[in-house]
Amino acid sequence: MIFLKFDRRIFQHFDWTLLALVLSICAIGIINIYSVGFSVSERHFPFYVKQIQWIVLGLFFMMAAYLVDYRVICQAAYLIYGVSIALLIIVFFYGYTTHGSQRWISVGFFAFQPSELMKLALIIVLARYFDSHNSNEPYKLRELFFPFLIVLIPCLLILKQPDLGTALIIILFCASVIFFMGINWKSIAIVLVSGLVLLPVVWYYLKSYQKERLLTFLNPEHDPLGTGYHVIQSMIAIGSGGIFGKGFINGSQTQLKFLPEQQTDFIFSVFAEEWGFIGALVLIIMFMSLILWGIKIALHSRDLLGTIIAVGITALISWQVVINIGMVLGILPVVGIPLPFFSYGGSAMVCLMAAIGLLMNVSVRRFALQS
């Protein structure tokens, strides 16, 4: 078996740059979450202590994903996908509800969100499919029916929870993978026209709060104490940070609790208020470096399978960064997307760390296990 072959080059060519980028972002995130703890009542462990625990657990899964050859992992792609679908279905029967959404399964002390695992499962299963159905010509729409179906099923289940943000991220990074593989212009035109035709139908089935979020995006002032409150307070926090920020634990919007969802969706606003434009710019550069490094790994992968995996993981991280920062700045609708490796959260952190392990897996096997 491939994964039983030991090769010291796995450790000689370990991607320390990728690990350093990820852990640096995590470390800044912990400091930021620590600051949030001064303005949030915590009955049990402080948020930053829990975040450290998730990171440590995530490092374990990262190493597991790193050590097992990605070719072996992809051999079990459809099994992983099937298990992920089963978990999404189980959520409707045994999951518990918070903030009006039924998304989590309680496993002992750990609340697990199956939709996070589904992101990684989709990357693996799409890589497996396109690797075995590679074409020298751009794909036609009928040739993409199965990939579309693979993506559609979990999206419908996640929308039912409801979780519009996660479903949107899945559509975006999966679309990125499909576009990377190549799709002819006629098919693209059909998809775009179909999407426009279906917009009224999509609008009809949106929850009322989701419709309000979209209306708020167009005009945040139309309900400043309701749906527009989040965006307005976020923009005030970011703007008040100025060039150099108000200083650590000195953000008034954060400490006076004006800023909602401080440790998750609006964590970037907390950081920008305390560290200003310079601090925010440094953090954005770190994310850009991480994304560019992922692109580099994709370009230098030893096979198509590894390339698709690297593209999928990089697209997943990229879209989450763009949408999170965009929504806290008020230039995109608020859809509840956390900032990767930075926002507080267990399931997201563990699954993203596993994704990084898989990205390292692709990177190192340019040098090792050539058979």
C-alpha positions in Angstrom: 0.0 0.0 0.0 1.2 3.5 -0.9 0.6 5.0 2.6 2.7 2.3 4.3 5.9 3.2 2.3 8.2 5.3 4.5 10.3 7.9 2.8 12.5 10.3 4.8 11.9 12.9 2.1 8.4 13.3 3.6 10.1 15.0 6.5 13.1 16.5 4.7 10.7 18.5 2.4 8.1 19.3 5.0 6.4 22.6 4.0 7.5 24.8 7.0 6.5 28.0 5.1 2.8 26.9 4.8 2.8 25.8 8.5 4.3 29.0 9.6 1.8 31.1 7.7 -1.2 29.2 9.1 0.1 29.2 12.7 0.9 32.9 12.5 -2.6 33.7 11.5 -3.9 31.4 14.3 -1.7 33.1 16.9 -2.9 36.6 15.9 -6.4 35.2 16.0 -5.9 33.9 19.6 -4.7 37.3 20.7 -7.7 38.9 19.1 -10.1 36.4 20.7 -8.4 37.1 24.1 -9.3 40.8 23.6 -12.9 39.9 22.8 -13.0 38.0 26.1 -12.8 41.3 28.0 -16.2 42.3 26.5 -18.0 39.0 26.5 -19.3 37.1 29.6 -17.8 33.7 29.6 -19.3 31.2 32.1 -16.9 28.3 31.3 -13.5 28.4 29.6 -12.5 31.7 27.9 -12.9 31.6 24.2 -9.2 31.9 23.6 -8.5 28.8 25.7 -11.0 26.8 23.7 -9.5 28.1 20.5 -6.1 26.9 21.5 -7.6 23.5 22.1 -9.2 23.4 18.7 -5.9 24.4 17.1 -4.1 21.6 18.9 -6.7 19.1 17.8 -6.6 20.5 14.3 -2.8 19.9 14.2 -3.4 16.3 15.0 -5.8 16.0 12.0 -3.4 18.0 9.9 -0.6 15.5 10.5 -2.9 12.6 9.8 -3.9 14.2 6.4 -0.3 14.8 5.7 1.1 11.4 6.4 -1.4 9.4 4.3 -0.7 9.7 0.6 -3.4 11.8 -1.0 -3.8 9.2 -3.7 -4.9 6.7 -1.1 -7.3 9.3 0.5 -8.9 9.9 -2.9 -9.4 6.2 -3.4 -11.9 6.5 -0.5 -13.4 9.8 -1.9 -16.9 8.5 -2.5 -17.0 6.8 0.9 -15.9 10.0 2.6 -18.6 11.9 0.6 -21.3 9.3 1.5 -20.4 9.5 5.2 -20.6 13.3 5.0 -24.0 13.2 3.4 -25.2 10.8 6.1 -24.0 13.1 8.8 -25.9 16.0 7.2 -29.1 13.9 7.2 -28.5 12.9 10.9 -28.4 16.6 11.8 -32.1 16.8 11.0 -32.9 14.0 13.5 -30.3 14.4 16.3 -28.8 17.8 15.7 -29.5 20.7 18.1 -30.6 24.2 17.2 -29.0 27.5 18.0 -29.8 30.9 16.6 -32.6 29.4 14.6 -30.4 26.9 12.7 -30.0 23.2 13.2 -26.4 22.6 12.1 -24.6 20.8 14.9 -24.3 17.3 16.3 -23.2 17.0 19.9 -20.4 14.4 20.4 -19.6 14.4 24.1 -18.1 17.8 25.0 -17.6 18.6 21.3 -20.3 20.1 19.0 -19.5 19.1 15.5 -20.8 20.8 12.3 -21.0 18.2 9.5 -21.2 20.9 6.8 -17.5 21.7 7.6 -16.5 18.2 6.8 -18.5 18.3 3.6 -16.3 21.1 2.3 -13.3 18.9 2.5 -15.2 15.8 1.2 -16.3 17.8 -1.9 -12.8 18.8 -2.7 -11.6 15.2 -2.5 -14.5 13.7 -4.5 -14.3 16.3 -7.2 -10.5 15.7 -7.5 -11.2 12.0 -7.8 -13.9 12.5 -10.4 -12.0 14.9 -12.7 -8.8 12.9 -12.4 -10.5 9.8 -13.7 -12.6 11.8 -16.3 -9.9 14.1 -17.6 -10.6 15.6 -21.0 -8.4 17.6 -23.4 -11.4 19.6 -24.5 -13.5 22.0 -22.4 -16.3 20.2 -20.6 -19.8 20.5 -22.0 -22.8 20.9 -19.7 -24.0 17.4 -20.1 -20.6 16.1 -19.1 -20.8 18.1 -15.8 -24.1 16.6 -14.7 -22.5 14.3 -12.2 -20.3 16.9 -10.6 -23.2 19.3 -10.4 -25.3 16.6 -8.7 -22.4 15.9 -6.3 -22.5 19.6 -5.3 -26.2 20.1 -5.4 -27.2 17.4 -2.9 -25.2 18.7 0.1 -26.1 22.3 -0.8 -29.8 21.5 -0.6 -29.3 19.7 2.8 -27.3 22.7 4.1 -29.8 25.2 2.9 -32.5 23.3 4.8 -30.7 23.8 8.1 -30.7 26.7 7.1 -27.2 27.9 6.4 -27.0 30.1 3.4 -23.4 31.1 4.0 -21.9 27.6 4.0 -24.0 26.7 0.9 -22.7 29.8 -0.9 -19.1 29.0 -0.1 -19.5 25.4 -1.3 -21.0 26.6 -4.6 -18.2 29.2 -5.1 -15.2 26.9 -4.4 -16.7 24.0 -6.3 -17.4 26.3 -9.3 -13.8 27.4 -9.1 -12.6 23.8 -9.4 -15.0 23.2 -12.3 -13.9 26.4 -14.1 -10.3 25.4 -13.5 -10.9 22.1 -15.2 -12.4 24.0 -18.2 -16.0 24.5 -19.4 -16.9 25.8 -22.8 -18.4 29.2 -23.3 -21.8 28.0 -24.5 -22.2 26.0 -21.3 -21.2 29.0 -19.2 -23.8 31.1 -21.0 -26.5 28.5 -20.3 -25.6 28.4 -16.6 -25.6 32.2 -16.3 -29.0 32.6 -18.1 -30.5 29.8 -16.1 -29.3 31.4 -12.9 -30.9 34.7 -13.8 -34.2 33.0 -14.6 -34.1 31.1 -11.3 -33.4 34.2 -9.2 -37.1 34.9 -8.5 -37.6 31.2 -7.4 -34.5 31.4 -5.1 -35.8 34.7 -3.6 -39.2 33.0 -2.9 -37.6 30.2 -1.0 -35.3 32.4 1.1 -36.0 32.8 4.8 -37.3 36.2 5.8 -34.2 37.1 7.7 -32.1 36.1 4.6 -34.2 38.5 2.5 -33.7 41.2 5.1 -29.9 40.7 5.0 -29.8 41.2 1.2 -32.0 44.3 1.5 -29.7 45.6 4.2 -26.7 45.1 2.0 -28.3 47.4 -0.6 -29.2 50.0 2.0 -27.9 49.4 5.6 -29.7 52.5 6.9 -33.2 51.2 6.1 -33.2 49.3 9.4 -30.3 50.6 11.5 -31.5 49.0 14.8 -32.4 45.7 13.2 -30.8 43.9 10.2 -28.6 46.9 9.5 -27.2 47.0 13.0 -24.4 44.5 12.4 -23.0 46.2 9.3 -23.2 49.7 10.7 -21.5 48.8 13.9 -18.8 46.9 12.0 -18.0 49.8 9.7 -17.9 52.2 12.7 -15.5 49.9 14.5 -13.2 49.6 11.4 -13.4 53.3 10.7 -12.6 54.3 14.3 -9.4 52.3 14.2 -7.8 54.8 11.9 -4.3 54.2 10.7 -2.7 52.7 13.8 -5.7 51.5 15.8 -6.9 52.2 19.3 -4.5 49.6 20.9 -4.9 46.1 22.3 -8.1 45.8 24.4 -8.9 49.4 23.8 -11.5 49.1 21.1 -14.6 50.9 22.3 -17.0 49.2 19.9 -15.7 45.8 21.1 -15.3 46.5 24.8 -18.7 48.2 25.0 -20.4 45.3 23.2 -21.7 47.4 20.3 -20.2 45.0 17.9 -22.2 41.7 17.5 -20.7 38.2 16.9 -17.3 39.6 17.9 -15.4 36.3 18.1 -16.8 34.7 14.9 -18.2 36.5 11.9 -17.0 40.1 12.9 -13.6 39.2 14.3 -11.9 41.2 11.6 -13.7 44.3 12.8 -12.3 43.8 16.3 -8.8 43.5 14.9 -9.1 46.5 12.6 -10.4 48.7 15.5 -7.6 47.8 17.8 -4.7 47.6 15.2 -5.9 50.0 12.6 -5.3 50.1 8.8 -1.7 49.0 9.2 -2.6 45.9 11.3 -5.5 45.0 9.0 -3.2 45.4 5.9 -0.6 43.1 7.5 -3.3 40.5 8.2 -4.6 40.7 4.6 -1.0 40.3 3.3 -0.6 37.2 5.4 -3.8 35.7 3.9 -2.7 36.7 0.4 0.6 35.0 1.1 -1.2 31.8 2.2 -3.4 31.9 -0.9 -0.4 32.5 -3.3 1.5 29.6 -1.6 -1.5 27.3 -2.2 -1.5 28.4 -5.9 2.3 27.7 -6.1 1.7 24.2 -4.7 -1.1 23.6 -7.3 1.2 24.7 -10.1 4.1 22.4 -9.0 2.0 19.4 -8.2 3.3 16.1 -9.6 -0.1 15.0 -11.0 -3.6 16.3 -11.9 -5.1 14.8 -8.8 -2.8 16.8 -6.5 -3.4 19.9 -8.6 -7.1 19.7 -8.3 -6.9 19.2 -4.5 -4.6 22.2 -4.1 -6.9 24.3 -6.3 -9.9 23.3 -4.3 -8.4 24.0 -0.9 -6.9 27.3 -2.0 -10.3 28.4 -3.5 -12.1 27.4 -0.3 -9.8 29.6 1.8 -9.8 32.4 -0.7 -13.6 32.7 -0.9 -14.0 32.6 2.8 -11.5 35.4 3.3 -13.0 37.6 0.5 -16.6 37.1 1.7 -15.8 37.6 5.4 -13.8 40.8 5.0 -16.2 42.0 2.3 -19.3 41.6 4.6 -17.7 43.3 7.6 -16.7 46.2 5.3 -20.3 46.4 4.1 -19.4 45.7 0.4 -21.0 42.2 0.5 -24.1 40.9 2.2 -23.8 39.4 5.7 -24.1 35.7 5.3 -22.3 34.4 8.4 -18.9 33.3 7.0 -16.1 33.1 9.5 -12.5 34.2 8.8 -10.3 31.1 8.2 -7.9 30.2 11.1 -8.8 33.5 12.7 -12.5 33.3 13.9 -13.4 31.3 16.9 -14.8 27.9 16.1 -14.0 24.2 16.5 -15.4 22.3 13.5 -14.1 25.0 11.1 -10.6 25.0 12.6 -10.2 21.2 12.7 -11.4 20.8 9.1 -9.3 23.6 7.8 -6.3 22.2 9.5 -7.0 18.9 7.9 -7.2 20.7 4.6 -3.8 22.3 5.2 -2.4 18.8 5.9 -3.8 17.7 2.6 -2.2 20.7 0.9 1.1 19.9 2.5 0.6 16.3 1.3 0.4 17.5 -2.3 3.4 19.8 -1.8 5.8 17.2 -0.3 5.0 14.4 -2.7 6.6 16.3 -5.5 9.8 14.9 -4.0 8.7 11.7 -2.3 6.9 8.5 -3.2 7.4 8.7 -7.0 5.9 5.3 -7.5 
